[in-house]
Amino acid sequence: MVAKPLQGKTILITRDASQAGGLKQMLEEKGAEVISIPTISIEDPPDWQPFDQAATELECFDWIVFGSVNAVVQTIKRLRSQNIDIRSLDLGGIAAVGDQTARCLEDNGWPVRIIPNRFQAEDLGDRLIAEGVSGKDIWLPRALVARNVLIEKLEKAGARVVITPVYRNAIPMSNRDRLREVLTNRKPDWITFTSSSTVDNFFKILDWDPANIELPNLASIGSITSKTIEEYSLKPEFTADPQNLSGLCEGIIRCQSVPSR
């Protein structure tokens, strides 16, 4: 029997528990032992009123823009709770930051018109601007706290952007003991990070000085996440290309196939 490419490797994943399954399955199919310890959890925003107001005006927006799978899941959940069926509405264009966000939208009946070549907010903004956003109304359901680069780009180009929080990132501090135990005793070969928040929260939960601990190989899903890792004076072994879960999994396999020097 041919050995699987990640046979004998232990990989720690830090995604929110509700989303860890896809990456876990990919890695396990390649032979890895996967340990899931979320460093992020997704919670409802403190106030749904801004979202509910925007939801009554869905057909007024020229574009609806989604920057994450979390935003899609939370948006659809809230619309369903309000008995709003988007299939009966005449919606404007829908844009998604990446292929996984787009797949989640399309699986729920939302046709996607724009996906940038590089799966990050800067490129999504460029694609929308190329379509012409001056004077257009854009709805952006997103995290309560998030980078503003997309908003700034669109508003500079003349768009009117309505921002409505649909979730907030919480830190599951209760995972500290388990995280420390796994790093100390299980000694995984890899840690995967799928957002800047998973990186920042990892060190907040761990509460150890990065300079004083020996970490395994770090795998980053994208350039923004890699930049956050580097802010802790660490360096990821690679940045996924494409910047999605498949790219993350394949990046680990490629690194494992390189002979040790």
C-alpha positions as CSV (number, residue, x, y, z in Angstrom):
1,M,0.0,0.0,0.0
2,V,1.3,3.4,-1.0
3,A,1.8,5.7,2.1
4,K,-0.3,8.8,2.1
5,P,1.7,12.1,1.9
6,L,0.9,13.2,5.4
7,Q,1.1,9.8,7.0
8,G,2.6,10.1,10.5
9,K,2.2,13.8,10.7
10,T,0.3,15.6,13.4
11,I,-1.4,18.9,12.5
12,L,-3.0,21.4,14.9
13,I,-5.8,23.5,13.3
14,T,-7.1,26.7,14.9
15,R,-10.3,27.4,13.0
16,D,-13.6,28.1,14.6
17,A,-15.2,24.7,15.6
18,S,-18.1,25.2,13.2
19,Q,-15.8,25.5,10.2
20,A,-12.9,23.2,11.1
21,G,-14.5,20.1,9.5
22,G,-13.6,20.8,5.9
23,L,-9.9,21.4,6.6
24,K,-9.8,18.5,9.1
25,Q,-11.2,16.1,6.4
26,M,-8.8,17.3,3.8
27,L,-5.8,16.7,6.0
28,E,-7.0,13.3,7.3
29,E,-7.6,12.1,3.8
30,K,-3.9,12.7,3.2
31,G,-3.0,10.6,6.2
32,A,-2.5,13.3,8.9
33,E,-3.6,13.1,12.5
34,V,-5.5,16.3,13.2
35,I,-6.0,18.0,16.5
36,S,-8.6,20.8,16.5
37,I,-8.2,23.5,19.1
38,P,-10.1,26.7,18.0
39,T,-8.5,30.0,18.8
40,I,-11.5,31.8,17.5
41,S,-15.3,31.4,18.0
42,I,-18.0,33.1,16.0
43,E,-20.8,34.9,18.0
44,D,-23.7,37.1,17.0
45,P,-23.2,40.8,17.0
46,P,-24.3,42.8,20.0
47,D,-27.1,44.5,18.0
48,W,-28.9,43.2,14.9
49,Q,-30.8,46.4,14.3
50,P,-28.5,47.9,11.5
51,F,-28.6,44.5,9.7
52,D,-32.4,44.2,10.0
53,Q,-32.8,47.7,8.6
54,A,-30.5,47.0,5.6
55,A,-32.3,43.7,5.0
56,T,-35.6,45.5,4.4
57,E,-33.9,47.4,1.6
58,L,-32.0,44.6,-0.1
59,E,-33.3,45.4,-3.6
60,C,-31.9,49.0,-3.3
61,F,-28.3,47.9,-3.2
62,D,-26.3,47.7,-6.4
63,W,-23.8,45.3,-4.9
64,I,-23.7,43.0,-1.9
65,V,-20.2,42.2,-0.9
66,F,-19.0,39.3,1.3
67,G,-15.5,39.1,2.7
68,S,-15.7,35.8,4.5
69,V,-17.7,32.5,4.8
70,N,-18.6,33.6,8.3
71,A,-20.4,36.7,6.9
72,V,-22.3,34.6,4.5
73,V,-23.4,32.0,7.1
74,Q,-24.5,34.7,9.6
75,T,-26.3,36.7,6.9
76,I,-28.3,33.8,5.7
77,K,-29.1,32.7,9.2
78,R,-30.5,36.1,10.1
79,L,-32.4,36.6,6.9
80,R,-34.1,33.2,7.4
81,S,-35.0,34.2,11.0
82,Q,-36.7,37.3,9.5
83,N,-38.5,35.1,6.9
84,I,-36.7,36.9,4.0
85,D,-36.3,34.7,1.0
86,I,-33.6,36.2,-1.3
87,R,-34.8,34.0,-4.2
88,S,-37.9,36.1,-4.5
89,L,-35.9,39.4,-4.7
90,D,-34.4,41.3,-7.6
91,L,-30.9,41.6,-6.1
92,G,-27.9,43.6,-7.4
93,G,-24.6,42.0,-8.1
94,I,-23.0,39.8,-5.5
95,A,-19.2,39.8,-4.9
96,A,-17.1,37.3,-2.8
97,V,-13.6,37.6,-1.6
98,G,-12.7,34.0,-2.5
99,D,-13.8,30.7,-3.9
100,Q,-14.9,29.2,-0.6
101,T,-17.0,32.3,0.2
102,A,-18.5,32.1,-3.3
103,R,-19.3,28.4,-3.0
104,C,-21.1,29.0,0.3
105,L,-23.2,31.8,-1.3
106,E,-24.0,29.7,-4.4
107,D,-24.9,26.7,-2.3
108,N,-27.6,28.9,-0.7
109,G,-28.9,30.2,-4.0
110,W,-26.9,33.5,-4.2
111,P,-25.3,33.8,-7.7
112,V,-21.8,35.4,-7.5
113,R,-20.7,37.8,-10.2
114,I,-17.2,38.7,-8.9
115,I,-14.4,36.7,-7.3
116,P,-10.9,38.3,-7.4
117,N,-7.9,36.3,-8.6
118,R,-6.2,36.8,-5.3
119,F,-8.5,36.1,-2.4
120,Q,-8.1,39.2,-0.4
121,A,-10.0,42.5,0.3
122,E,-7.5,44.7,-1.7
123,D,-8.1,42.7,-4.9
124,L,-11.8,42.5,-4.4
125,G,-12.0,46.2,-4.1
126,D,-10.0,46.6,-7.3
127,R,-12.4,44.3,-9.2
128,L,-15.5,46.2,-8.0
129,I,-14.0,49.5,-8.9
130,A,-13.2,48.2,-12.4
131,E,-17.0,47.5,-12.7
132,G,-17.7,51.1,-11.8
133,V,-18.9,51.9,-8.3
134,S,-19.2,55.7,-8.3
135,G,-22.6,56.6,-7.0
136,K,-23.5,52.9,-6.3
137,D,-24.9,51.6,-3.0
138,I,-23.0,48.7,-1.6
139,W,-24.0,46.5,1.3
140,L,-21.2,45.0,3.3
141,P,-22.3,42.5,6.0
142,R,-19.1,41.7,8.0
143,A,-17.4,41.2,11.3
144,L,-18.0,43.7,14.1
145,V,-14.2,44.5,14.1
146,A,-12.4,44.1,10.7
147,R,-9.9,45.8,8.4
148,N,-11.3,48.8,6.7
149,V,-9.2,48.6,3.5
150,L,-12.1,47.5,1.3
151,I,-14.5,50.2,2.6
152,E,-11.8,52.9,2.1
153,K,-11.2,51.8,-1.4
154,L,-14.8,51.8,-2.4
155,E,-15.7,55.1,-0.7
156,K,-12.7,56.7,-2.4
157,A,-14.0,55.5,-5.7
158,G,-17.4,57.2,-5.0
159,A,-19.4,54.3,-3.6
160,R,-21.8,54.6,-0.7
161,V,-21.1,51.7,1.6
162,V,-23.5,50.4,4.3
163,I,-21.7,48.3,6.9
164,T,-23.7,46.0,9.1
165,P,-22.0,43.7,11.7
166,V,-23.3,40.1,11.4
167,Y,-20.8,38.5,13.8
168,R,-18.0,39.1,16.2
169,N,-14.8,37.1,16.8
170,A,-14.6,35.9,20.4
171,I,-11.5,34.3,22.0
172,P,-12.1,30.9,23.6
173,M,-9.8,31.4,26.6
174,S,-11.1,28.1,28.0
175,N,-8.8,26.3,25.5
176,R,-5.6,27.5,27.2
177,D,-4.8,24.3,29.2
178,R,-5.5,22.1,26.2
179,L,-3.5,24.2,23.8
180,R,-0.5,24.2,26.2
181,E,-0.8,20.5,26.8
182,V,-0.8,19.7,23.1
183,L,2.2,21.9,22.3
184,T,4.2,20.6,25.3
185,N,3.3,16.9,25.1
186,R,1.9,16.0,21.7
187,K,4.4,18.3,19.8
188,P,2.5,18.6,16.5
189,D,4.4,18.9,13.2
190,W,2.3,21.8,11.9
191,I,0.0,24.5,13.1
192,T,-2.4,26.0,10.5
193,F,-3.7,29.6,10.7
194,T,-6.6,30.6,8.5
195,S,-7.0,34.3,9.5
196,S,-5.1,37.0,11.3
197,S,-7.5,36.6,14.2
198,T,-6.6,32.9,14.7
199,V,-2.9,34.0,15.0
200,D,-3.5,36.9,17.4
201,N,-5.9,34.8,19.5
202,F,-3.5,31.9,19.6
203,F,-0.9,33.9,21.5
204,K,-3.5,35.6,23.7
205,I,-4.8,32.2,24.7
206,L,-1.4,30.6,25.1
207,D,-0.1,33.5,27.1
208,W,3.5,32.6,26.5
209,D,6.2,34.8,25.0
210,P,6.7,33.7,21.4
211,A,10.4,34.3,21.8
212,N,10.6,31.8,24.6
213,I,8.8,28.8,23.0
214,E,9.6,26.4,20.2
215,L,6.8,26.1,17.8
216,P,6.3,23.6,15.0
217,N,6.1,24.6,11.3
218,L,3.5,27.3,10.7
219,A,1.2,27.2,7.7
220,S,-0.6,30.4,6.6
221,I,-3.7,30.6,4.4
222,G,-2.9,34.0,2.9
223,S,-0.6,37.0,2.7
224,I,-2.5,39.0,5.4
225,T,-2.3,36.1,7.8
226,S,1.4,35.7,7.0
227,K,2.0,39.3,7.8
228,T,0.3,38.9,11.2
229,I,2.5,35.8,12.0
230,E,5.6,37.9,11.1
231,E,4.5,40.6,13.6
232,Y,5.3,38.0,16.3
233,S,8.8,37.7,14.9
234,L,7.9,34.3,13.4
235,K,7.9,33.1,9.8
236,P,5.4,30.8,8.2
237,E,6.9,27.9,6.2
238,F,4.7,29.0,3.3
239,T,1.7,31.1,2.3
240,A,-1.0,29.1,0.6
241,D,-1.4,29.5,-3.2
242,P,-4.2,29.6,-3.9
243,Q,-5.2,31.3,-0.7
244,N,-7.8,28.8,0.4
245,L,-8.1,25.5,2.3
246,S,-7.0,23.4,-0.6
247,G,-3.9,25.6,-1.1
248,L,-3.2,25.3,2.7
249,C,-3.3,21.5,2.5
250,E,-1.3,21.2,-0.7
251,G,1.3,23.6,0.8
252,I,1.9,21.3,3.7
253,I,2.2,18.3,1.4
254,R,4.8,20.2,-0.8
255,C,6.8,21.1,2.2
256,Q,6.8,17.5,3.5
257,S,8.0,16.2,0.1
258,V,11.1,18.4,0.2
259,P,14.0,16.3,1.5
260,S,15.6,17.4,4.8
261,R,19.1,18.9,4.5
